[in-house]
Amino acid sequence: MTDEHQPAALVENMLLIRREDFDELLDRAAERRAERVLAHLGLENGHAAKDIRELRDLLQAWRDARRTAWQTAVKVITTGILAALLVGAAIKLKLMGGAS
């Protein structure tokens, strides 16, 4: 490759640069791309971390609400079935003035 003090050189249509320069170039390119992605998502104003935290909190609240709704539905159905069984047993045992 190239010497530590030698600048980048073009040799047979190939750019020869030091490993450190190449790593720095990759880091800058990755950072710029990340900034563009955040801008595309509307999170470029420096509040991205806060916005993402709020989105995660909102998603967690939605999951909690959905889980609670399912639990409530199961409790209501279970209570209804048990009530129907009790009413049926009471009628069968003629405790509620059923047919003679």
A tleap script that builds the chain and sets N, CA, C and O, in Angstrom:
source leaprc.protein.ff14SB
mol = sequence {
  NMET THR ASP GLU HIE GLN PRO ALA ALA LEU
  VAL GLU ASN MET LEU LEU ILE ARG ARG GLU
  ASP PHE ASP GLU LEU LEU ASP ARG ALA ALA
  GLU ARG ARG ALA GLU ARG VAL LEU ALA HIE
  LEU GLY LEU GLU ASN GLY HIE ALA ALA LYS
  ASP ILE ARG GLU LEU ARG ASP LEU LEU GLN
  ALA TRP ARG ASP ALA ARG ARG THR ALA TRP
  GLN THR ALA VAL LYS VAL ILE THR THR GLY
  ILE LEU ALA ALA LEU LEU VAL GLY ALA ALA
  ILE LYS LEU LYS LEU MET GLY GLY ALA CSER
}
set mol.1.N position { 0.839 -1.170 0.000 }
set mol.1.CA position { 0.000 0.000 0.000 }
set mol.1.C position { 0.890 1.241 0.000 }
set mol.1.O position { 1.967 1.217 -0.595 }
set mol.2.N position { 0.469 2.319 0.648 }
set mol.2.CA position { 1.245 3.557 0.613 }
set mol.2.C position { 1.989 3.738 1.922 }
set mol.2.O position { 1.641 3.133 2.936 }
set mol.3.N position { 2.987 4.552 1.894 }
set mol.3.CA position { 3.761 4.896 3.090 }
set mol.3.C position { 2.905 5.785 3.991 }
set mol.3.O position { 1.969 6.425 3.510 }
set mol.4.N position { 3.206 5.836 5.283 }
set mol.4.CA position { 2.420 6.607 6.236 }
set mol.4.C position { 2.390 8.087 5.894 }
set mol.4.O position { 1.376 8.744 6.131 }
set mol.5.N position { 3.452 8.624 5.352 }
set mol.5.CA position { 3.543 10.055 5.069 }
set mol.5.C position { 3.201 10.381 3.634 }
set mol.5.O position { 3.169 11.553 3.259 }
set mol.6.N position { 2.952 9.397 2.843 }
set mol.6.CA position { 2.673 9.611 1.423 }
set mol.6.C position { 1.180 9.888 1.239 }
set mol.6.O position { 0.351 9.168 1.796 }
set mol.7.N position { 0.826 10.921 0.468 }
set mol.7.CA position { -0.589 11.224 0.238 }
set mol.7.C position { -1.220 10.163 -0.673 }
set mol.7.O position { -0.525 9.320 -1.241 }
set mol.8.N position { -2.529 10.224 -0.796 }
set mol.8.CA position { -3.241 9.295 -1.673 }
set mol.8.C position { -2.744 9.461 -3.097 }
set mol.8.O position { -2.396 10.561 -3.529 }
set mol.9.N position { -2.717 8.354 -3.815 }
set mol.9.CA position { -2.212 8.393 -5.184 }
set mol.9.C position { -3.130 7.593 -6.087 }
set mol.9.O position { -3.756 6.624 -5.657 }
set mol.10.N position { -3.204 8.012 -7.353 }
set mol.10.CA position { -3.985 7.303 -8.348 }
set mol.10.C position { -3.025 6.466 -9.179 }
set mol.10.O position { -2.155 7.000 -9.866 }
set mol.11.N position { -3.191 5.156 -9.110 }
set mol.11.CA position { -2.314 4.238 -9.827 }
set mol.11.C position { -3.191 3.289 -10.626 }
set mol.11.O position { -3.977 2.534 -10.054 }
set mol.12.N position { -3.060 3.324 -11.943 }
set mol.12.CA position { -3.833 2.468 -12.852 }
set mol.12.C position { -5.320 2.488 -12.518 }
set mol.12.O position { -5.944 1.440 -12.347 }
set mol.13.N position { -5.877 3.690 -12.428 }
set mol.13.CA position { -7.293 3.904 -12.129 }
set mol.13.C position { -7.718 3.382 -10.757 }
set mol.13.O position { -8.906 3.150 -10.533 }
set mol.14.N position { -6.784 3.196 -9.848 }
set mol.14.CA position { -7.084 2.789 -8.480 }
set mol.14.C position { -6.544 3.846 -7.534 }
set mol.14.O position { -5.412 4.306 -7.682 }
set mol.15.N position { -7.343 4.220 -6.582 }
set mol.15.CA position { -6.926 5.198 -5.591 }
set mol.15.C position { -6.308 4.457 -4.421 }
set mol.15.O position { -6.954 3.617 -3.795 }
set mol.16.N position { -5.060 4.769 -4.130 }
set mol.16.CA position { -4.363 4.148 -3.015 }
set mol.16.C position { -4.305 5.142 -1.859 }
set mol.16.O position { -3.725 6.221 -1.979 }
set mol.17.N position { -4.924 4.755 -0.722 }
set mol.17.CA position { -4.894 5.614 0.458 }
set mol.17.C position { -4.531 4.768 1.669 }
set mol.17.O position { -4.645 3.542 1.652 }
set mol.18.N position { -4.092 5.449 2.714 }
set mol.18.CA position { -3.729 4.741 3.945 }
set mol.18.C position { -4.983 4.144 4.585 }
set mol.18.O position { -6.091 4.640 4.381 }
set mol.19.N position { -4.797 3.100 5.342 }
set mol.19.CA position { -5.888 2.416 6.028 }
set mol.19.C position { -6.621 3.388 6.967 }
set mol.19.O position { -7.851 3.375 7.030 }
set mol.20.N position { -5.883 4.218 7.685 }
set mol.20.CA position { -6.494 5.169 8.608 }
set mol.20.C position { -7.370 6.170 7.861 }
set mol.20.O position { -8.459 6.513 8.322 }
set mol.21.N position { -6.891 6.640 6.701 }
set mol.21.CA position { -7.686 7.574 5.898 }
set mol.21.C position { -8.954 6.898 5.375 }
set mol.21.O position { -10.026 7.500 5.338 }
set mol.22.N position { -8.808 5.645 4.976 }
set mol.22.CA position { -9.956 4.892 4.484 }
set mol.22.C position { -10.996 4.707 5.593 }
set mol.22.O position { -12.191 4.883 5.356 }
set mol.23.N position { -10.545 4.352 6.802 }
set mol.23.CA position { -11.456 4.185 7.940 }
set mol.23.C position { -12.168 5.494 8.267 }
set mol.23.O position { -13.367 5.505 8.548 }
set mol.24.N position { -11.424 6.591 8.229 }
set mol.24.CA position { -12.025 7.899 8.486 }
set mol.24.C position { -13.066 8.237 7.427 }
set mol.24.O position { -14.132 8.764 7.744 }
set mol.25.N position { -12.757 7.933 6.172 }
set mol.25.CA position { -13.686 8.178 5.077 }
set mol.25.C position { -14.972 7.371 5.274 }
set mol.25.O position { -16.071 7.886 5.072 }
set mol.26.N position { -14.826 6.112 5.666 }
set mol.26.CA position { -16.002 5.282 5.922 }
set mol.26.C position { -16.828 5.818 7.088 }
set mol.26.O position { -18.057 5.839 7.022 }
set mol.27.N position { -16.163 6.246 8.144 }
set mol.27.CA position { -16.867 6.799 9.298 }
set mol.27.C position { -17.676 8.038 8.920 }
set mol.27.O position { -18.834 8.180 9.315 }
set mol.28.N position { -17.056 8.926 8.157 }
set mol.28.CA position { -17.761 10.146 7.738 }
set mol.28.C position { -18.952 9.808 6.839 }
set mol.28.O position { -20.022 10.401 6.968 }
set mol.29.N position { -18.758 8.845 5.923 }
set mol.29.CA position { -19.839 8.458 5.021 }
set mol.29.C position { -20.998 7.841 5.811 }
set mol.29.O position { -22.163 8.123 5.529 }
set mol.30.N position { -20.680 7.008 6.789 }
set mol.30.CA position { -21.724 6.381 7.600 }
set mol.30.C position { -22.472 7.437 8.416 }
set mol.30.O position { -23.695 7.376 8.541 }
set mol.31.N position { -21.752 8.385 8.959 }
set mol.31.CA position { -22.388 9.432 9.754 }
set mol.31.C position { -23.308 10.289 8.891 }
set mol.31.O position { -24.419 10.621 9.304 }
set mol.32.N position { -22.852 10.642 7.703 }
set mol.32.CA position { -23.685 11.443 6.797 }
set mol.32.C position { -24.942 10.683 6.405 }
set mol.32.O position { -26.027 11.259 6.333 }
set mol.33.N position { -24.789 9.378 6.150 }
set mol.33.CA position { -25.934 8.569 5.757 }
set mol.33.C position { -26.938 8.470 6.911 }
set mol.33.O position { -28.148 8.548 6.701 }
set mol.34.N position { -26.427 8.299 8.115 }
set mol.34.CA position { -27.307 8.229 9.288 }
set mol.34.C position { -28.071 9.543 9.451 }
set mol.34.O position { -29.260 9.534 9.769 }
set mol.35.N position { -27.395 10.665 9.235 }
set mol.35.CA position { -28.053 11.968 9.329 }
set mol.35.C position { -29.145 12.097 8.265 }
set mol.35.O position { -30.212 12.645 8.541 }
set mol.36.N position { -28.888 11.598 7.055 }
set mol.36.CA position { -29.882 11.665 5.985 }
set mol.36.C position { -31.089 10.789 6.301 }
set mol.36.O position { -32.227 11.166 6.020 }
set mol.37.N position { -30.838 9.622 6.883 }
set mol.37.CA position { -31.947 8.737 7.247 }
set mol.37.C position { -32.801 9.384 8.332 }
set mol.37.O position { -34.029 9.360 8.253 }
set mol.38.N position { -32.159 9.961 9.344 }
set mol.38.CA position { -32.909 10.646 10.397 }
set mol.38.C position { -33.713 11.810 9.826 }
set mol.38.O position { -34.858 12.034 10.220 }
set mol.39.N position { -33.108 12.552 8.895 }
set mol.39.CA position { -33.820 13.664 8.261 }
set mol.39.C position { -35.015 13.139 7.470 }
set mol.39.O position { -36.087 13.745 7.484 }
set mol.40.N position { -34.834 12.026 6.788 }
set mol.40.CA position { -35.916 11.429 6.007 }
set mol.40.C position { -37.071 11.004 6.914 }
set mol.40.O position { -38.234 11.086 6.521 }
set mol.41.N position { -36.750 10.551 8.122 }
set mol.41.CA position { -37.769 10.139 9.077 }
set mol.41.C position { -38.332 11.314 9.873 }
set mol.41.O position { -39.259 11.138 10.663 }
set mol.42.N position { -37.783 12.504 9.670 }
set mol.42.CA position { -38.243 13.682 10.386 }
set mol.42.C position { -37.669 13.780 11.790 }
set mol.42.O position { -38.258 14.427 12.656 }
set mol.43.N position { -36.532 13.150 12.024 }
set mol.43.CA position { -35.926 13.131 13.356 }
set mol.43.C position { -34.573 13.838 13.373 }
set mol.43.O position { -33.701 13.487 14.168 }
set mol.44.N position { -34.395 14.817 12.515 }
set mol.44.CA position { -33.073 15.435 12.364 }
set mol.44.C position { -32.831 16.625 13.276 }
set mol.44.O position { -31.724 17.162 13.291 }
set mol.45.N position { -33.819 17.049 14.026 }
set mol.45.CA position { -33.699 18.308 14.751 }
set mol.45.C position { -33.018 18.194 16.110 }
set mol.45.O position { -33.106 19.130 16.904 }
set mol.46.N position { -32.362 17.115 16.401 }
set mol.46.CA position { -31.665 16.978 17.666 }
set mol.46.C position { -32.519 16.386 18.768 }
set mol.46.O position { -32.018 16.080 19.851 }
set mol.47.N position { -33.804 16.223 18.500 }
set mol.47.CA position { -34.704 15.646 19.486 }
set mol.47.C position { -35.031 14.197 19.138 }
set mol.47.O position { -36.005 13.638 19.642 }
set mol.48.N position { -34.229 13.598 18.289 }
set mol.48.CA position { -34.513 12.251 17.799 }
set mol.48.C position { -34.597 11.245 18.935 }
set mol.48.O position { -35.516 10.426 18.964 }
set mol.49.N position { -33.659 11.292 19.868 }
set mol.49.CA position { -33.657 10.318 20.972 }
set mol.49.C position { -34.936 10.455 21.800 }
set mol.49.O position { -35.549 9.456 22.175 }
set mol.50.N position { -35.331 11.688 22.080 }
set mol.50.CA position { -36.554 11.930 22.864 }
set mol.50.C position { -37.778 11.450 22.090 }
set mol.50.O position { -38.671 10.824 22.660 }
set mol.51.N position { -37.819 11.746 20.785 }
set mol.51.CA position { -38.953 11.332 19.960 }
set mol.51.C position { -39.061 9.808 19.900 }
set mol.51.O position { -40.157 9.257 20.005 }
set mol.52.N position { -37.941 9.138 19.735 }
set mol.52.CA position { -37.956 7.679 19.660 }
set mol.52.C position { -38.370 7.085 21.000 }
set mol.52.O position { -39.116 6.106 21.035 }
set mol.53.N position { -37.899 7.661 22.100 }
set mol.53.CA position { -38.324 7.203 23.435 }
set mol.53.C position { -39.833 7.350 23.595 }
set mol.53.O position { -40.502 6.456 24.113 }
set mol.54.N position { -40.362 8.490 23.145 }
set mol.54.CA position { -41.803 8.718 23.250 }
set mol.54.C position { -42.572 7.718 22.384 }
set mol.54.O position { -43.616 7.212 22.795 }
set mol.55.N position { -42.056 7.437 21.189 }
set mol.55.CA position { -42.707 6.441 20.330 }
set mol.55.C position { -42.697 5.065 20.980 }
set mol.55.O position { -43.687 4.336 20.921 }
set mol.56.N position { -41.574 4.713 21.599 }
set mol.56.CA position { -41.498 3.424 22.294 }
set mol.56.C position { -42.464 3.385 23.466 }
set mol.56.O position { -43.118 2.367 23.693 }
set mol.57.N position { -42.564 4.480 24.215 }
set mol.57.CA position { -43.506 4.538 25.330 }
set mol.57.C position { -44.945 4.407 24.834 }
set mol.57.O position { -45.764 3.721 25.448 }
set mol.58.N position { -45.243 5.072 23.716 }
set mol.58.CA position { -46.583 4.988 23.145 }
set mol.58.C position { -46.893 3.566 22.699 }
set mol.58.O position { -47.994 3.067 22.930 }
set mol.59.N position { -45.933 2.919 22.066 }
set mol.59.CA position { -46.122 1.538 21.638 }
set mol.59.C position { -46.318 0.614 22.834 }
set mol.59.O position { -47.161 -0.283 22.793 }
set mol.60.N position { -45.554 0.822 23.885 }
set mol.60.CA position { -45.712 0.008 25.098 }
set mol.60.C position { -47.083 0.236 25.728 }
set mol.60.O position { -47.712 -0.712 26.197 }
set mol.61.N position { -47.553 1.484 25.744 }
set mol.61.CA position { -48.878 1.781 26.287 }
set mol.61.C position { -49.962 1.085 25.461 }
set mol.61.O position { -50.930 0.565 26.018 }
set mol.62.N position { -49.801 1.075 24.135 }
set mol.62.CA position { -50.754 0.387 23.261 }
set mol.62.C position { -50.763 -1.106 23.573 }
set mol.62.O position { -51.830 -1.712 23.665 }
set mol.63.N position { -49.591 -1.699 23.735 }
set mol.63.CA position { -49.513 -3.129 24.052 }
set mol.63.C position { -50.166 -3.426 25.399 }
set mol.63.O position { -50.877 -4.420 25.543 }
set mol.64.N position { -49.921 -2.560 26.386 }
set mol.64.CA position { -50.537 -2.750 27.703 }
set mol.64.C position { -52.059 -2.654 27.612 }
set mol.64.O position { -52.773 -3.459 28.210 }
set mol.65.N position { -52.550 -1.671 26.865 }
set mol.65.CA position { -53.997 -1.495 26.717 }
set mol.65.C position { -54.619 -2.696 26.009 }
set mol.65.O position { -55.692 -3.160 26.396 }
set mol.66.N position { -53.956 -3.191 24.987 }
set mol.66.CA position { -54.467 -4.356 24.258 }
set mol.66.C position { -54.509 -5.585 25.160 }
set mol.66.O position { -55.487 -6.333 25.153 }
set mol.67.N position { -53.440 -5.792 25.941 }
set mol.67.CA position { -53.384 -6.925 26.858 }
set mol.67.C position { -54.492 -6.812 27.915 }
set mol.67.O position { -55.146 -7.803 28.239 }
set mol.68.N position { -54.697 -5.608 28.447 }
set mol.68.CA position { -55.741 -5.387 29.451 }
set mol.68.C position { -57.125 -5.632 28.850 }
set mol.68.O position { -57.996 -6.196 29.512 }
set mol.69.N position { -57.329 -5.216 27.611 }
set mol.69.CA position { -58.620 -5.440 26.952 }
set mol.69.C position { -58.892 -6.934 26.805 }
set mol.69.O position { -60.006 -7.392 27.060 }
set mol.70.N position { -57.882 -7.690 26.397 }
set mol.70.CA position { -58.053 -9.151 26.276 }
set mol.70.C position { -58.342 -9.777 27.633 }
set mol.70.O position { -59.214 -10.639 27.744 }
set mol.71.N position { -57.625 -9.356 28.655 }
set mol.71.CA position { -57.853 -9.903 29.994 }
set mol.71.C position { -59.267 -9.586 30.471 }
set mol.71.O position { -59.928 -10.435 31.069 }
set mol.72.N position { -59.727 -8.376 30.209 }
set mol.72.CA position { -61.077 -7.982 30.603 }
set mol.72.C position { -62.117 -8.811 29.853 }
set mol.72.O position { -63.092 -9.273 30.446 }
set mol.73.N position { -61.913 -8.998 28.560 }
set mol.73.CA position { -62.847 -9.796 27.763 }
set mol.73.C position { -62.921 -11.229 28.292 }
set mol.73.O position { -64.010 -11.790 28.408 }
set mol.74.N position { -61.792 -11.813 28.608 }
set mol.74.CA position { -61.770 -13.179 29.140 }
set mol.74.C position { -62.489 -13.230 30.484 }
set mol.74.O position { -63.240 -14.170 30.743 }
set mol.75.N position { -62.272 -12.238 31.342 }
set mol.75.CA position { -62.952 -12.207 32.647 }
set mol.75.C position { -64.465 -12.076 32.482 }
set mol.75.O position { -65.223 -12.753 33.176 }
set mol.76.N position { -64.910 -11.209 31.568 }
set mol.76.CA position { -66.346 -11.016 31.348 }
set mol.76.C position { -66.970 -12.301 30.816 }
set mol.76.O position { -68.036 -12.705 31.283 }
set mol.77.N position { -66.333 -12.943 29.858 }
set mol.77.CA position { -66.861 -14.191 29.292 }
set mol.77.C position { -66.900 -15.281 30.359 }
set mol.77.O position { -67.892 -16.000 30.486 }
set mol.78.N position { -65.816 -15.398 31.123 }
set mol.78.CA position { -65.770 -16.407 32.191 }
set mol.78.C position { -66.858 -16.153 33.224 }
set mol.78.O position { -67.542 -17.084 33.649 }
set mol.79.N position { -67.022 -14.900 33.630 }
set mol.79.CA position { -68.055 -14.559 34.604 }
set mol.79.C position { -69.448 -14.859 34.038 }
set mol.79.O position { -70.305 -15.368 34.761 }
set mol.80.N position { -69.682 -14.559 32.785 }
set mol.80.CA position { -70.972 -14.846 32.143 }
set mol.80.C position { -71.270 -16.336 32.106 }
set mol.80.O position { -72.390 -16.759 32.394 }
set mol.81.N position { -70.265 -17.134 31.750 }
set mol.81.CA position { -70.455 -18.584 31.708 }
set mol.81.C position { -70.757 -19.123 33.107 }
set mol.81.O position { -71.671 -19.927 33.289 }
set mol.82.N position { -69.976 -18.668 34.092 }
set mol.82.CA position { -70.223 -19.126 35.469 }
set mol.82.C position { -71.599 -18.697 35.962 }
set mol.82.O position { -72.274 -19.473 36.639 }
set mol.83.N position { -72.027 -17.490 35.642 }
set mol.83.CA position { -73.352 -17.017 36.042 }
set mol.83.C position { -74.441 -17.862 35.384 }
set mol.83.O position { -75.421 -18.230 36.031 }
set mol.84.N position { -74.270 -18.169 34.105 }
set mol.84.CA position { -75.249 -19.000 33.402 }
set mol.84.C position { -75.321 -20.394 34.027 }
set mol.84.O position { -76.407 -20.953 34.182 }
set mol.85.N position { -74.171 -20.950 34.383 }
set mol.85.CA position { -74.153 -22.260 35.037 }
set mol.85.C position { -74.863 -22.213 36.387 }
set mol.85.O position { -75.625 -23.121 36.718 }
set mol.86.N position { -74.618 -21.159 37.169 }
set mol.86.CA position { -75.283 -21.022 38.466 }
set mol.86.C position { -76.800 -20.876 38.318 }
set mol.86.O position { -77.561 -21.493 39.064 }
set mol.87.N position { -77.236 -20.064 37.362 }
set mol.87.CA position { -78.666 -19.889 37.124 }
set mol.87.C position { -79.276 -21.219 36.677 }
set mol.87.O position { -80.355 -21.604 37.126 }
set mol.88.N position { -78.562 -21.911 35.785 }
set mol.88.CA position { -79.052 -23.217 35.325 }
set mol.88.C position { -79.145 -24.216 36.470 }
set mol.88.O position { -80.125 -24.954 36.571 }
set mol.89.N position { -78.132 -24.245 37.335 }
set mol.89.CA position { -78.162 -25.161 38.479 }
set mol.89.C position { -79.289 -24.784 39.433 }
set mol.89.O position { -79.963 -25.659 39.977 }
set mol.90.N position { -79.496 -23.477 39.640 }
set mol.90.CA position { -80.576 -23.037 40.546 }
set mol.90.C position { -81.932 -23.425 39.998 }
set mol.90.O position { -82.810 -23.842 40.754 }
set mol.91.N position { -82.116 -23.293 38.693 }
set mol.91.CA position { -83.384 -23.690 38.074 }
set mol.91.C position { -83.571 -25.201 38.184 }
set mol.91.O position { -84.656 -25.680 38.512 }
set mol.92.N position { -82.511 -25.935 37.910 }
set mol.92.CA position { -82.557 -27.402 37.975 }
set mol.92.C position { -82.916 -27.859 39.381 }
set mol.92.O position { -83.650 -28.834 39.547 }
set mol.93.N position { -82.413 -27.174 40.384 }
set mol.93.CA position { -82.678 -27.536 41.771 }
set mol.93.C position { -83.936 -26.854 42.300 }
set mol.93.O position { -84.253 -26.976 43.483 }
set mol.94.N position { -84.646 -26.146 41.449 }
set mol.94.CA position { -85.889 -25.462 41.770 }
set mol.94.C position { -85.722 -24.441 42.887 }
set mol.94.O position { -86.607 -24.270 43.725 }
set mol.95.N position { -84.586 -23.769 42.887 }
set mol.95.CA position { -84.344 -22.732 43.890 }
set mol.95.C position { -84.889 -21.384 43.455 }
set mol.95.O position { -85.059 -20.488 44.281 }
set mol.96.N position { -85.165 -21.231 42.167 }
set mol.96.CA position { -85.612 -19.926 41.675 }
set mol.96.C position { -87.035 -19.978 41.173 }
set mol.96.O position { -87.421 -19.162 40.336 }
set mol.97.N position { -87.806 -20.892 41.649 }
set mol.97.CA position { -89.221 -20.960 41.249 }
set mol.97.C position { -89.411 -21.450 39.844 }
set mol.97.O position { -90.270 -20.954 39.115 }
set mol.98.N position { -88.626 -22.409 39.461 }
set mol.98.CA position { -88.754 -22.981 38.121 }
set mol.98.C position { -90.043 -23.796 37.998 }
set mol.98.O position { -90.804 -23.916 38.958 }
set mol.99.N position { -90.277 -24.344 36.828 }
set mol.99.CA position { -91.485 -25.129 36.537 }
set mol.99.C position { -91.595 -26.309 37.473 }
set mol.99.O position { -90.592 -26.936 37.813 }
set mol.100.N position { -92.809 -26.614 37.892 }
set mol.100.CA position { -93.030 -27.706 38.844 }
set mol.100.C position { -93.125 -29.047 38.159 }
set mol.100.O position { -93.310 -30.067 38.822 }
savepdb mol mol.pdb
quit
